[in-house]
């Protein structure tokens, strides 16, 4: 298992969400509680960011990356 150079606080800042929301996602995704400055395991960071993206770009919206055509 690798580690990222990201902490909960940095993810919250990058996506303009409260740190509490990131910790709430930990509970939903059954990720062990982390301190807000602890660097996350790669798998945990990926799961959190994927979940945040799925809330920002819900499936079926026109803003979805999968709906974007490359020209």
Chimera marker file (.cmm) of the C-alpha trace (Angstrom):
<marker_set name="trace">
<marker id="1" x="0.000" y="0.000" z="0.000" r="1" g="1" b="0" radius="0.5"/>
<marker id="2" x="1.406" y="3.382" z="-1.011" r="1" g="1" b="0" radius="0.5"/>
<marker id="3" x="0.817" y="6.736" z="0.570" r="1" g="1" b="0" radius="0.5"/>
<marker id="4" x="-0.122" y="10.046" z="-1.023" r="1" g="1" b="0" radius="0.5"/>
<marker id="5" x="1.150" y="13.522" z="-0.340" r="1" g="1" b="0" radius="0.5"/>
<marker id="6" x="-2.429" y="14.512" z="0.569" r="1" g="1" b="0" radius="0.5"/>
<marker id="7" x="-4.082" y="14.990" z="3.921" r="1" g="1" b="0" radius="0.5"/>
<marker id="8" x="-7.750" y="15.331" z="4.789" r="1" g="1" b="0" radius="0.5"/>
<marker id="9" x="-7.278" y="19.071" z="5.292" r="1" g="1" b="0" radius="0.5"/>
<marker id="10" x="-5.666" y="19.431" z="1.846" r="1" g="1" b="0" radius="0.5"/>
<marker id="11" x="-8.429" y="17.471" z="0.122" r="1" g="1" b="0" radius="0.5"/>
<marker id="12" x="-11.035" y="19.618" z="1.867" r="1" g="1" b="0" radius="0.5"/>
<marker id="13" x="-9.250" y="22.788" z="0.757" r="1" g="1" b="0" radius="0.5"/>
<marker id="14" x="-8.746" y="21.555" z="-2.821" r="1" g="1" b="0" radius="0.5"/>
<marker id="15" x="-12.448" y="20.775" z="-3.276" r="1" g="1" b="0" radius="0.5"/>
<marker id="16" x="-13.805" y="23.628" z="-1.100" r="1" g="1" b="0" radius="0.5"/>
<marker id="17" x="-15.571" y="21.355" z="1.361" r="1" g="1" b="0" radius="0.5"/>
<marker id="18" x="-15.352" y="21.312" z="5.162" r="1" g="1" b="0" radius="0.5"/>
<marker id="19" x="-12.905" y="18.888" z="6.774" r="1" g="1" b="0" radius="0.5"/>
<marker id="20" x="-15.889" y="17.470" z="8.649" r="1" g="1" b="0" radius="0.5"/>
<marker id="21" x="-17.386" y="16.386" z="5.302" r="1" g="1" b="0" radius="0.5"/>
<marker id="22" x="-14.179" y="14.474" z="4.506" r="1" g="1" b="0" radius="0.5"/>
<marker id="23" x="-14.380" y="12.720" z="7.884" r="1" g="1" b="0" radius="0.5"/>
<marker id="24" x="-18.044" y="11.944" z="7.216" r="1" g="1" b="0" radius="0.5"/>
<marker id="25" x="-16.977" y="10.267" z="3.977" r="1" g="1" b="0" radius="0.5"/>
<marker id="26" x="-14.465" y="8.188" z="5.961" r="1" g="1" b="0" radius="0.5"/>
<marker id="27" x="-17.359" y="6.823" z="8.009" r="1" g="1" b="0" radius="0.5"/>
<marker id="28" x="-19.475" y="6.135" z="4.904" r="1" g="1" b="0" radius="0.5"/>
<marker id="29" x="-16.592" y="4.357" z="3.148" r="1" g="1" b="0" radius="0.5"/>
<marker id="30" x="-15.472" y="2.485" z="6.299" r="1" g="1" b="0" radius="0.5"/>
<marker id="31" x="-12.047" y="4.140" z="6.289" r="1" g="1" b="0" radius="0.5"/>
<marker id="32" x="-10.312" y="4.233" z="9.674" r="1" g="1" b="0" radius="0.5"/>
<marker id="33" x="-10.356" y="7.692" z="11.263" r="1" g="1" b="0" radius="0.5"/>
<marker id="34" x="-7.354" y="9.840" z="10.398" r="1" g="1" b="0" radius="0.5"/>
<marker id="35" x="-6.032" y="13.092" z="11.830" r="1" g="1" b="0" radius="0.5"/>
<marker id="36" x="-6.672" y="15.963" z="9.408" r="1" g="1" b="0" radius="0.5"/>
<marker id="37" x="-2.930" y="16.377" z="8.727" r="1" g="1" b="0" radius="0.5"/>
<marker id="38" x="-2.086" y="12.680" z="8.350" r="1" g="1" b="0" radius="0.5"/>
<marker id="39" x="-1.123" y="11.704" z="4.817" r="1" g="1" b="0" radius="0.5"/>
<marker id="40" x="-3.590" y="9.205" z="3.421" r="1" g="1" b="0" radius="0.5"/>
<marker id="41" x="-3.060" y="5.775" z="1.949" r="1" g="1" b="0" radius="0.5"/>
<marker id="42" x="-3.360" y="5.853" z="-1.835" r="1" g="1" b="0" radius="0.5"/>
<marker id="43" x="-6.471" y="3.668" z="-1.820" r="1" g="1" b="0" radius="0.5"/>
<marker id="44" x="-8.181" y="5.848" z="0.808" r="1" g="1" b="0" radius="0.5"/>
<marker id="45" x="-7.397" y="9.112" z="-0.999" r="1" g="1" b="0" radius="0.5"/>
<marker id="46" x="-8.620" y="7.639" z="-4.284" r="1" g="1" b="0" radius="0.5"/>
<marker id="47" x="-11.890" y="6.498" z="-2.701" r="1" g="1" b="0" radius="0.5"/>
<marker id="48" x="-12.510" y="9.885" z="-1.064" r="1" g="1" b="0" radius="0.5"/>
<marker id="49" x="-11.733" y="11.889" z="-4.227" r="1" g="1" b="0" radius="0.5"/>
<marker id="50" x="-13.824" y="9.555" z="-6.400" r="1" g="1" b="0" radius="0.5"/>
<marker id="51" x="-16.756" y="9.993" z="-4.017" r="1" g="1" b="0" radius="0.5"/>
<marker id="52" x="-16.369" y="13.791" z="-4.023" r="1" g="1" b="0" radius="0.5"/>
<marker id="53" x="-16.318" y="13.795" z="-7.856" r="1" g="1" b="0" radius="0.5"/>
<marker id="54" x="-19.432" y="11.613" z="-7.957" r="1" g="1" b="0" radius="0.5"/>
<marker id="55" x="-21.235" y="14.230" z="-5.846" r="1" g="1" b="0" radius="0.5"/>
<marker id="56" x="-19.967" y="17.136" z="-7.967" r="1" g="1" b="0" radius="0.5"/>
<marker id="57" x="-20.681" y="15.393" z="-11.294" r="1" g="1" b="0" radius="0.5"/>
<marker id="58" x="-23.587" y="12.983" z="-10.745" r="1" g="1" b="0" radius="0.5"/>
<marker id="59" x="-24.010" y="10.266" z="-13.324" r="1" g="1" b="0" radius="0.5"/>
<marker id="60" x="-26.159" y="11.371" z="-16.234" r="1" g="1" b="0" radius="0.5"/>
<marker id="61" x="-25.451" y="15.094" z="-16.072" r="1" g="1" b="0" radius="0.5"/>
<marker id="62" x="-24.205" y="17.017" z="-19.088" r="1" g="1" b="0" radius="0.5"/>
<marker id="63" x="-21.162" y="18.201" z="-17.094" r="1" g="1" b="0" radius="0.5"/>
<marker id="64" x="-19.899" y="14.660" z="-16.771" r="1" g="1" b="0" radius="0.5"/>
<marker id="65" x="-16.408" y="13.983" z="-18.095" r="1" g="1" b="0" radius="0.5"/>
<marker id="66" x="-17.666" y="10.837" z="-19.856" r="1" g="1" b="0" radius="0.5"/>
<marker id="67" x="-20.087" y="12.951" z="-21.898" r="1" g="1" b="0" radius="0.5"/>
<marker id="68" x="-17.346" y="15.228" z="-23.227" r="1" g="1" b="0" radius="0.5"/>
<marker id="69" x="-16.387" y="14.618" z="-26.841" r="1" g="1" b="0" radius="0.5"/>
<marker id="70" x="-12.779" y="14.963" z="-27.932" r="1" g="1" b="0" radius="0.5"/>
<marker id="71" x="-12.306" y="16.814" z="-31.202" r="1" g="1" b="0" radius="0.5"/>
<link id1="1" id2="2" r="1" g="1" b="0" radius="0.2"/>
<link id1="2" id2="3" r="1" g="1" b="0" radius="0.2"/>
<link id1="3" id2="4" r="1" g="1" b="0" radius="0.2"/>
<link id1="4" id2="5" r="1" g="1" b="0" radius="0.2"/>
<link id1="5" id2="6" r="1" g="1" b="0" radius="0.2"/>
<link id1="6" id2="7" r="1" g="1" b="0" radius="0.2"/>
<link id1="7" id2="8" r="1" g="1" b="0" radius="0.2"/>
<link id1="8" id2="9" r="1" g="1" b="0" radius="0.2"/>
<link id1="9" id2="10" r="1" g="1" b="0" radius="0.2"/>
<link id1="10" id2="11" r="1" g="1" b="0" radius="0.2"/>
<link id1="11" id2="12" r="1" g="1" b="0" radius="0.2"/>
<link id1="12" id2="13" r="1" g="1" b="0" radius="0.2"/>
<link id1="13" id2="14" r="1" g="1" b="0" radius="0.2"/>
<link id1="14" id2="15" r="1" g="1" b="0" radius="0.2"/>
<link id1="15" id2="16" r="1" g="1" b="0" radius="0.2"/>
<link id1="16" id2="17" r="1" g="1" b="0" radius="0.2"/>
<link id1="17" id2="18" r="1" g="1" b="0" radius="0.2"/>
<link id1="18" id2="19" r="1" g="1" b="0" radius="0.2"/>
<link id1="19" id2="20" r="1" g="1" b="0" radius="0.2"/>
<link id1="20" id2="21" r="1" g="1" b="0" radius="0.2"/>
<link id1="21" id2="22" r="1" g="1" b="0" radius="0.2"/>
<link id1="22" id2="23" r="1" g="1" b="0" radius="0.2"/>
<link id1="23" id2="24" r="1" g="1" b="0" radius="0.2"/>
<link id1="24" id2="25" r="1" g="1" b="0" radius="0.2"/>
<link id1="25" id2="26" r="1" g="1" b="0" radius="0.2"/>
<link id1="26" id2="27" r="1" g="1" b="0" radius="0.2"/>
<link id1="27" id2="28" r="1" g="1" b="0" radius="0.2"/>
<link id1="28" id2="29" r="1" g="1" b="0" radius="0.2"/>
<link id1="29" id2="30" r="1" g="1" b="0" radius="0.2"/>
<link id1="30" id2="31" r="1" g="1" b="0" radius="0.2"/>
<link id1="31" id2="32" r="1" g="1" b="0" radius="0.2"/>
<link id1="32" id2="33" r="1" g="1" b="0" radius="0.2"/>
<link id1="33" id2="34" r="1" g="1" b="0" radius="0.2"/>
<link id1="34" id2="35" r="1" g="1" b="0" radius="0.2"/>
<link id1="35" id2="36" r="1" g="1" b="0" radius="0.2"/>
<link id1="36" id2="37" r="1" g="1" b="0" radius="0.2"/>
<link id1="37" id2="38" r="1" g="1" b="0" radius="0.2"/>
<link id1="38" id2="39" r="1" g="1" b="0" radius="0.2"/>
<link id1="39" id2="40" r="1" g="1" b="0" radius="0.2"/>
<link id1="40" id2="41" r="1" g="1" b="0" radius="0.2"/>
<link id1="41" id2="42" r="1" g="1" b="0" radius="0.2"/>
<link id1="42" id2="43" r="1" g="1" b="0" radius="0.2"/>
<link id1="43" id2="44" r="1" g="1" b="0" radius="0.2"/>
<link id1="44" id2="45" r="1" g="1" b="0" radius="0.2"/>
<link id1="45" id2="46" r="1" g="1" b="0" radius="0.2"/>
<link id1="46" id2="47" r="1" g="1" b="0" radius="0.2"/>
<link id1="47" id2="48" r="1" g="1" b="0" radius="0.2"/>
<link id1="48" id2="49" r="1" g="1" b="0" radius="0.2"/>
<link id1="49" id2="50" r="1" g="1" b="0" radius="0.2"/>
<link id1="50" id2="51" r="1" g="1" b="0" radius="0.2"/>
<link id1="51" id2="52" r="1" g="1" b="0" radius="0.2"/>
<link id1="52" id2="53" r="1" g="1" b="0" radius="0.2"/>
<link id1="53" id2="54" r="1" g="1" b="0" radius="0.2"/>
<link id1="54" id2="55" r="1" g="1" b="0" radius="0.2"/>
<link id1="55" id2="56" r="1" g="1" b="0" radius="0.2"/>
<link id1="56" id2="57" r="1" g="1" b="0" radius="0.2"/>
<link id1="57" id2="58" r="1" g="1" b="0" radius="0.2"/>
<link id1="58" id2="59" r="1" g="1" b="0" radius="0.2"/>
<link id1="59" id2="60" r="1" g="1" b="0" radius="0.2"/>
<link id1="60" id2="61" r="1" g="1" b="0" radius="0.2"/>
<link id1="61" id2="62" r="1" g="1" b="0" radius="0.2"/>
<link id1="62" id2="63" r="1" g="1" b="0" radius="0.2"/>
<link id1="63" id2="64" r="1" g="1" b="0" radius="0.2"/>
<link id1="64" id2="65" r="1" g="1" b="0" radius="0.2"/>
<link id1="65" id2="66" r="1" g="1" b="0" radius="0.2"/>
<link id1="66" id2="67" r="1" g="1" b="0" radius="0.2"/>
<link id1="67" id2="68" r="1" g="1" b="0" radius="0.2"/>
<link id1="68" id2="69" r="1" g="1" b="0" radius="0.2"/>
<link id1="69" id2="70" r="1" g="1" b="0" radius="0.2"/>
<link id1="70" id2="71" r="1" g="1" b="0" radius="0.2"/>
</marker_set>
